Each structure stands twice: as C-alpha cells, then as structure tokens.
Amino acid sequence: MDDYGVRGWWDAWYRKFFKEKWPLSMAAVFMALSGIIAYGVAVWSLARTVAGSNPYDQAKPLGTFLGLKELGGIINGLLGKIGLPHYPFAGYTWPDGVTINFFQQYPNPLLEPTAGTMLGILFGGLIAALLAKEFALKVPFDRTEYSLAVVGGILMGVGAVFQFGCPVVSTTNLGAMGVQAIIMVIGMTIGSYFGAKIIVWLEKRRVAAIACAADGAGYRPLMLFEKTKTVWPRLPDRADGGEPAGLRYQPYLAALLLGAMVLILLRFAGLGYPALSLSFAAATLTGFAMQRGGICFAYAYREPFLSGFSDMSRAMALLYILLVLGFLPMKLLATANPDLAYAEIFAISPAGIGVLLGSILFGIGMALNGACVSDSLWRTAEGQVKIWVGLLTLICVSSWIFPMREEAWFKSIFAPYGSQNIRDVYLPEILGGYPAAVAFVIGVVICWALLMTWFSGRTFRKYMEE
C-alpha cells in the first residue's frame, strides 16, 4: 500500500475529519444531531421508568449545569461542607398534578442525569483534542486573565442559579419551545454587550499603561487578551527537531480511551442504566463536535460586540432551528401517549425576572471568562488553564448558593411564572398550538441572528474608522 492507495485515502480522510477544523455549520449540525438523540433517549427512558424499570436510569435532554452543581457540592463538602454536598431533586410534577418521586434521591450524585452529560462533553472534547494532537497545557500571557476568569466564574455561577441553567440548557429549552429560553437569549445578549465593553475598557487601560512604561515610544494593540503560551509539551527549537512524544502518541491514547468508554458504557448498560449510557454517548458527540468546530456560546454572543465576528452567531442560530424541528416529532408522540405526557414539556423551566437578571449576569461572566459552561468543558479538555480556573469557580459558587432556589422568596420573586404549572411558560400552550409556536421561535432566532450580524458589521466599521 502506498500513499496513493488505501493509506493515502485514510490519511486524507483522517486529516479532513479529525485534524482540520470543521466548518461551523457542520459542527452545528452534529451538535443538533446529538441534542435530538439525547432528547429521544430521555423520552424513551421516561417510558421505561413509567413501566417500572430502574428508577435511577432516567436520562434528561442535554444540559450541564445540574451536573456541575453536583460536582461543586462534592468539592465544597471536601472544603468544609459549604452548601450542600448533594442536593437531590424533590420530584417531578406531571400535568395532572401527580408527583413521581423516582428522582427523590440518587445512590450517587454522579448518577444525576446531567452529570453524565457534563462528563460526556468533557470526554468528547478530550477525544477530539487528542485525535487532532491539540491537547497541550496553555497558560495566559497576561496573568490578569486569571482575575477575569475568577470574576467571570462568580458571575456565571450566580447567573446560572437565577436563570435555571446554562447556554446549552438554553439551546435545549429553545428547541423545547419554552419562554425561559427566549428570555435567556435576550439576557445573555445584553450581558455579553456589557461584557465586551468591559473588556475593551480594560484593554485600553492596559495599552495606556504599556505606552507609559515605554515612555511613549511604541504602541501595542489589543494583543494580550486571551493569548496563551504552551508550557507542555515543549516544541523543539528547530523546525527539524521532530515531533514531541507528548503530541506523537495522543491519537493512540484517544483510541484507548474511546475503547475503554465503549466497554464501560456496555457494562453500565448491563447493570440497568442503558438510558444514562446512551445519554453519555450523545453528550460525547456534542463535545467532539464543539471541539472540532470550535463552537463557543461565549463567542457567539460576545464577538459581534468585540471583534465584529458573527459567523459563530449564525451557526448557533442554525443549531437552534434544527433542535426546534428535531424535537417536534417526539413532542407530538408524547401528546398521543398518556404515559409520556411529561416528555412533551421536557427541558421547560420556570420563567421570571430572575431568568433575565441571571442571564445578564451570566452573559457578562462568560464574556469575561471567554467561555460558558459547556465551552469550558471542551476547552478544559484541550488543556487551557485559565478556563480551569473559571470553571472551578463557577461550580463551587453555583453549588454554594443553589439551595436558595427552593426558598419561597426565591420562587415568588425570581420565578413567578411556571412555578405552579410549567405549561404556563410553554409556547405551544400560550400561542394555541405547535404551528404558531414553531414559527414564532424560528422567527425569534432569525431576528437574533440578523441583529448579531448587524452589530458585527457596526463593530467592524468602528474598528476600521479608528
């Protein structure tokens, strides 16, 4: 076999799929596919639970925040039991008012369904990074980036509690046609606008300080923000120095990890957790697609105001629309099957002033940090140390303050709509049916994408004039 036969075909295919960055639209389609699969697994797992199968094998649509909160509870517990080490669900309320208590207490916090999603996105990002030989420990050029990560992590942690989720939850919620997602998109857009303004202000102060230190001799543009340097593996000084072992063997490690994942999931399914296993696999596909395409919610919301880049925003709009259309058949199935009644309103959360305030805080935080929750997971898997700091801050803060969501004052002030009946914030219920709801959500998404594209052009023209 020569380079022009099977070997050549394999090398070309491997380079195209695993080494080169995917087009954003392709990554968005893969993310939508994994989200639809996760939603279908959740519907199937609900049917199994109603039929009397393992009560803990209850998958949910894609989300990460609750899983991170569980991890934060464990960390806070080790640090002195700040907050609650494990905060279980009290149960779900069906449309007929009957409460199902199969979520009352998990044998292990990591059996919380979104904990599997969280780990799946992390694992998928790691596999993608290793196959592309892109895993490396990277630290910021400017150490003040760590301060931005901490502040951003705090704001995202508080915001996630108030808005009942994170941006990947907003994608699922938007596909599920909930009012909460519309508010989140608006709030995160507003927050990202102010976050971008803060970044520009900080960078101008940094440039002014550099100019003063150089006695006015030179001008350095906004060149340090989110710039990193690799501390491992060390690249050779000379171009012909060969590839470091830390890079050379990464694809083989990825193959070993992927094989181990398959074996563990098969074993886990055999123990009575097939739904959680499939949910983990779907989340792995999400993390893989995000890493290969460089899909980042923070960039989609921030960059039109910061750099004039809006391609990420349009890719996100494509993802939103595909999820709306992909979830619809399963929602229609749920309306026809009484045992699946709750599946129709999967991923719908309460909506109120807290969602707007929380999403604004979250938008500012993810703009400063440079990543939201799901972005942080796959970028953590790439070895970006600043993102580690922001993610650790987020999960500890959110777990610490999460119990306030069950307080009466919180429910009455921050989530007055949908607290008693979740259908009050379900758009098909509000608009009188699925055709109007689908058209409304898609219309909102298109308007958002056009708005972000307009802002990006405005930002670019401003930079050109300067």
Number of C-alpha atoms within 10 A of each C-alpha: 7 8 11 11 9 11 12 13 13 13 12 14 12 14 14 12 14 19 18 12 16 19 13 22 19 15 24 26 18 20 27 28 19 24 29 25 21 28 29 22 23 25 26 17 27 24 18 17 16 14 11 9 15 17 19 22 25 26 29 25 27 31 30 26 28 25 22 26 30 27 22 26 27 21 19 21 17 11 9 9 13 18 20 20 21 20 18 14 13 14 13 15 15 16 13 9 10 9 12 13 13 18 16 14 17 17 8 10 19 18 19 24 26 26 22 28 33 27 21 26 32 26 27 27 30 27 30 28 26 25 23 22 19 18 24 21 18 19 21 19 15 13 10 10 22 19 15 21 28 23 20 29 32 26 26 36 33 24 28 27 26 28 31 23 27 25 28 19 24 27 27 28 28 25 29 29 31 30 23 29 29 20 23 30 23 15 23 30 25 20 26 30 21 21 27 22 17 16 17 16 11 14 17 14 12 17 17 15 13 16 15 13 11 11 9 11 9 10 12 11 9 14 10 15 17 15 13 16 13 15 11 15 15 14 15 11 8 7 8 7 9 11 14 13 10 14 19 13 14 19 19 12 14 20 14 12 16 15 11 12 16 13 12 13 18 15 14 15 16 11 10 15 22 21 26 29 27 20 29 28 24 28 32 26 23 30 34 27 28 28 30 24 21 19 26 24 26 29 25 23 27 35 23 28 27 23 15 21 21 25 19 27 28 21 20 27 23 20 25 25 20 20 25 24 15 20 21 18 11 17 22 13 15 18 15 11 13 10 15 21 20 19 26 21 22 19 23 25 26 25 28 23 16 22 27 26 21 29 35 28 29 37 36 32 33 33 32 30 30 24 27 28 31 28 27 27 27 35 26 21 27 24 20 21 20 25 31 20 21 30 29 20 21 31 28 26 25 28 29 22 17 22 13 13 15 10 9 10 12 14 19 12 12 22 23 16 21 19 17 13 15 18 19 17 22 23 22 19 14 14 13 10 11 16 10 13 20 21 12 16 23 21 13 15 22 17 13 18 22 16 14 26 21 14 19 23 17 15 18 17 12 11 12 8 6 6
